[in-house]
Amino acid sequence: MEPTEFDADALREFVTAFKEGKLKPVIKSQPVPKNNKGPVKVVVGKTFEDIVLDPSKDVLIEFYAPWCGHCKQLEPVYTALGKKYSSHKGLVIAKMDTTANEAKSDHYKVDGFPTTYFAPSEDKKKKKLCLREIWTRTQQAGPARRQPRVQYHLDTRVCPAGWRQMPGAVA
């Protein structure tokens, strides 16, 4: 419902449509990618539910900003991770430009960049694991230890000793 001019009739029509539940929320979204076959799937506002909230897949989703220096540093590591796990049909490695798209779920809070969540297939709405601290700790550990820590975390779904307990993780 996009009126060409705002007047009492347009307002009345809007309120009526709202009361009848006919309004659809406006979600900020880039166009849906035509080719999304790479090792890291591109998620936009319009595809968030289909990809990230798919109950049949485990999803690792990175929320990033194109201008963010940490995001730029993470990109080659994240792409390598996507390549490594591309043969795992039950796991999706994905990313979303949060400056141009919004998630349709309140369960994925983005306070800074990059923010990465692991959404296991069992329960998308309640269980989530924020991996932001994993990136911070692996940056401090140096390049030689980056991928093994992320791989260990993905393989075992546990929080390694010494790491702060995160929602959904087991110590």
N, C-alpha and C positions, 0 to 999 in steps of 0.2 A: 504494500500500500504506500505509494509515493505520490501524494497530492502535488499538483503544480503550484497551487497557492494555498496558504494557510488561512482558513476562515472557520466560522462556527460549524459549518457542515463537515469540513475536514476533521475537526476536533471530535465531533459527535461520531463520525464514522470510525475514527481511531479508537475511541473509548468503547464503542460497541464491539469492534473486532477484538479488543483486549479482553473484555468481559466474556466473550464467546470462545476465547482461547485460540483465535485464528492468527494471531501475530507470531511471526518467527523472529528469534533474536538475530541481530546483526552481529556477525562475527568477523573481526578483522582477519583478512586472509589474502595471501598472494594467490595468483592463479595456480590451479592444480598442475604439477609437473607432467609434461607429456611423456617423458621417459624417466622412469624411476627405478631403473634396473641396476644401479651401482651398488657397491658394498654397503653404503650408508644411505638409507632411504630418506628422502626429503619429505618432511611433514609440513603441511600448511594448515591454516585454521579449518578449512573445509574437509581435510582428510584426517584430522586429529582423532576423531572417534573411530574411524575405520582402521587406522593403523595402530595407534597407541592403546586404545581401549579394546582391541580385538581379544576376546577371552581365550582364543585358541593359541596365542603366541606370547612368549616372554618378550618384553620390549625394553631395550636400553635407549632412552631418549635424552638427547643433549639439547638444552635450551641455550641458544647463543645469540650474540650480537656481532654483526660483521666487523664492527670497528674495534671490538675488544681484543686487546693484546693476548690475554690468557687463552681466549678462544682460538686465536690464530696459532698459538703454540700447540694447543690440543689437537687441532685439525689433522695433522699427519699421523699422530698416534691413534686417533679415533678412526681414521680411514684404514689404517693397518689392522686395527681391531675388527673393523667391519669385514675386511678381506679374510682375516683368519677364521672368523665365524660364519662366513657366507654359506658354507655347506650345511650348517645347522638350520634345518627347515623350521624348527620351533622357536628360533630366536631372531628377532629383528633388531638391527642396530640402526637408529634413526636420529635425525637432527631437525631442529626447528628454529628459524630466525624469529626470535621473540619480538624484535622491533617492528616486524611487518605482519605478524600473525599472533593470534591469541588462542590459548587452549580452552576447550569447552568444558573443562573440569576444574573444580576448586581444589582438587587433591594434588595439584602440581603447582606449588608455589615457587616463584622465581624471585629471589631477593638480590641476586648478583649473577654475573656471567663468568664462566659457564656454570650452569646448573644441570646436573645429570641425574635422572631417576631410572631405577630399575623397576619395571612393573611386571611382576610375575603373572603367569597366565591364570593362576587359581582365583585371584580376587583383585581385580583392577581398582575397585573403589576404596578398599580399606588398606590393603598392603601396598606400600611403596617404600623404596629405599633411596634416599638421596645420596648420591655418590660424590657430591661436591668436595667433601673432606678427603676422599681418596685421591682426587687430583691434586689437592694442596699438599698432602703428605708425599705423593710420588714426585712432585716437583722438588720438594725438599730433599728427597732421597737421591735424586739424580737420574740421568737417562738410563743407566744400566738396570735400574729396579722398577721403572715405570710399568712396562707391559706385564711382567710377572705378577705384580700386585693386582692390577686390574683383572688379569686372567684368573688369578687365584680367587678373587672376589666373585667373578662370574661363575667359575666352576663349582665353588662350594657354597655360595650364598651366605657366607659368614663374615663377621667383622674380625679381622686379625687382631691378636692381642696387642694392647697398647693403643688401639684406635678408639676414639670416642664412640660410644654406643649410638647407633643410628636407628630411627624408627623402622621396624620390620626386620632388623638384623639380629643375628644371634651371636653372642660373644663366645 
